[in-house]
Amino acid sequence: MTAPSPPGEPDPFRLGLLYTFVFVEIGIAMPFMPVWLGALGLDAGLIGLLLALPIATKVIATRPLMGLIDRGVRPRTLLVAGSLVLSVSYALMPLAAAWAAAWAVAPLAGLIVLNAVAQAPLVPSIDYLTLAAARRSHRIGYARIRMCGSVGFLAANLVGGALLGMLGDRVAVPLLLTGLALVATFIAAAGHDSAANVASRPASAEPPPLPPVLRLSIGAAALIQASHAAVYAFGSLDWSRQGIPTAWIGALWAVGVAAEIALFALVGRWPARWRSPFRLLGLGAGAALVRALGLSLAQGDLALLLPLQMLHGLTFGATHLGAMAAVSGFAPEGARGRAQGTVGASTAFVSALATLACGVIYRALGGPATFLAMAPLALAGLALMVLARRAREPSGTGRFGGGSGDAI
């Protein structure tokens, strides 16, 4: 991180701490909520439905919730309210689960939907604050602060399983998630909005449209991120069927996140021309194409899988930074919240469709065909990036910071 900020400047340490706790919560919930639902003795089909509810909810809720920022709602308000509701929903889940086991699943499903609504604006709001801080101060780099989230996610993956094994699945998962959400609430409540001077528009005003260059860039990022669907959904399963030991499967995932962390740590040293949204999106798309083709051919060969997993630093990291650079550089004032929400909603929507398609392909044709099916998504993302570059407005800098300096 960086030294403490002078009075009046955004606090990168607090922003990094927010990323850490929010992503630790995600790193616990993503792999272990399905385990918790399974421990309740629920039917597999019902578990699948309950796991699909948050995805659908976030697709619907993220954009309008983030659009509230453009109406004058402070990002910190969204963070405090979202984290507080998240903690309450997690705390009530054991009670709803007991009710579901005895009577009906509706209360548990309702809490899961409420949980997803509360979670939807959290990461986009921290992104919004961090990008705004980076535009205001040359001391702050988005990638270095965002790296804290990746470190938190990796720590949750490595430590979460052992911790939950000691505490027990049925109670420990919601209890731990409640505590993490409460900590995030306190951190957000104690901070201040570094974006307080960002212009908002009156409720009666016509919202400024997102420029074509931004819409195309967001579409490119969504397609490239969706190309992760095969490895996220079926990577571990397919590698296990290929005879790879569980410890090595865990190492493959860890290598990918470590590469992502390394990119966030080092990208600020790259030449400025390589930190444009178009170069970053192009790197992400190219790496995603290579990764999809390589995974379709690897057939459990660790000598191939390890470097292919290291490409995650580009397929996820460079793509994410490219999308954030586009939002920071091209979103008009009065529409930055909506632009941030559009990134999250678009990525969730396309990834959900890709995941459904992967399920069909994997059942019919197996792992290699499923990985290969991600290549067209990477190519489509690359094509949209080229169109975005051509649509760039003459005044657009195409760099992080919207012309106010390099934010990474």
ZIPE-V146667 format. One record per residue. OMEGA is omega in whole degrees, -180 to 180 (* if undefined). NEAR is the number of other ideal C-beta (glycine too) atoms within 8 Angstrom. Layout:
BEGIN
OMEGA/NEAR
OMEGA/NEAR
END
This chain:
BEGIN
-178/7
177/8
180/3
-177/5
172/12
179/5
178/4
179/3
176/9
-177/12
-179/11
180/14
-179/10
177/10
178/16
179/11
177/10
177/14
-175/15
-175/12
178/13
-179/15
170/15
177/13
178/14
-179/10
173/15
-174/15
-174/9
-179/7
-168/10
173/13
174/10
178/9
179/11
178/12
177/11
179/9
178/8
-179/10
-179/5
178/12
-177/5
179/6
179/6
177/9
178/12
178/8
-180/9
178/13
178/11
-178/8
-179/12
-180/12
180/11
-179/9
-178/12
176/14
-177/11
-167/8
-169/12
-175/15
179/11
178/9
178/12
176/18
177/12
178/10
180/18
177/13
177/9
176/6
-176/8
177/9
180/13
177/13
177/8
-179/16
-179/15
-179/11
-179/9
-179/14
180/16
178/11
178/12
-179/16
179/13
-179/8
177/13
-178/13
-178/10
-175/9
178/12
178/11
178/7
179/12
177/10
177/8
-179/11
-179/13
-175/8
-171/5
-172/4
-176/6
-175/9
179/6
178/10
178/13
178/11
177/9
179/12
177/12
178/11
178/10
-179/14
176/14
180/11
-177/13
-172/11
-176/14
-171/13
-179/15
177/9
179/14
177/16
175/14
-180/11
-179/15
-177/15
177/15
177/15
178/13
-180/14
176/16
-178/11
-171/10
177/9
-179/5
-171/7
176/14
-177/10
-172/15
-179/13
180/13
179/14
178/14
180/11
177/13
180/13
177/13
178/10
179/15
179/13
179/13
179/10
178/14
-174/13
-173/8
-173/8
-178/12
180/10
-179/7
-180/10
176/15
179/6
-174/6
-178/9
-172/7
-167/10
-177/9
-170/9
-175/11
179/15
180/12
180/12
-180/12
176/13
180/11
-180/9
179/12
178/14
177/11
178/9
177/16
-179/12
180/8
-180/12
-178/12
-177/8
-177/6
174/11
-178/6
175/9
-180/12
-173/11
-178/7
179/3
-175/9
171/5
-178/8
177/9
-178/4
-177/4
-175/3
176/7
-179/3
177/10
-179/9
172/6
-177/12
-179/10
-179/7
-180/14
180/14
178/9
179/13
178/18
177/16
178/11
-179/17
-180/19
180/15
-180/14
179/17
179/13
179/14
174/17
-171/12
-177/13
-177/17
177/11
-173/7
-170/10
-179/11
-178/11
180/8
-178/8
179/12
177/13
179/10
177/7
176/9
179/6
-179/11
-178/6
-179/6
179/6
176/10
176/12
179/8
178/8
177/14
-179/11
179/11
180/12
-180/13
178/13
177/9
176/15
179/13
180/12
179/9
-180/14
-179/14
-170/9
-172/8
179/13
179/9
179/4
172/8
-174/5
-177/8
179/6
178/8
174/15
179/11
-176/15
177/13
-179/11
177/15
177/21
177/10
180/11
-179/18
180/16
178/11
179/12
178/19
179/12
-178/10
180/15
179/17
-179/10
180/10
179/14
-178/11
-169/8
178/10
176/6
-180/9
-177/7
179/8
175/5
-174/10
-178/14
177/10
177/7
177/12
177/12
177/10
177/13
177/14
178/13
-175/15
175/15
-171/13
-179/15
178/16
179/18
179/11
177/17
178/19
179/14
177/14
179/17
179/17
-178/15
-175/15
-169/15
-179/14
178/12
175/9
-176/7
178/11
-177/13
177/16
179/13
179/13
179/13
178/17
180/16
177/12
-178/15
-178/15
-179/13
-180/12
180/12
-177/12
-178/10
179/13
178/13
178/11
180/9
179/14
176/11
179/8
179/10
178/14
179/9
-177/8
-178/11
180/15
-175/5
-169/6
178/7
-173/7
-177/11
179/11
180/12
177/15
-179/12
-179/10
178/12
-179/18
178/12
177/7
178/15
179/16
178/10
176/9
178/20
179/15
179/9
177/13
178/16
178/8
178/9
180/18
178/9
-179/6
-176/10
179/11
-179/8
-178/4
-177/4
180/9
-177/8
178/9
174/12
175/14
176/13
178/9
-179/6
-180/6
-180/7
-176/11
175/13
*/13
END
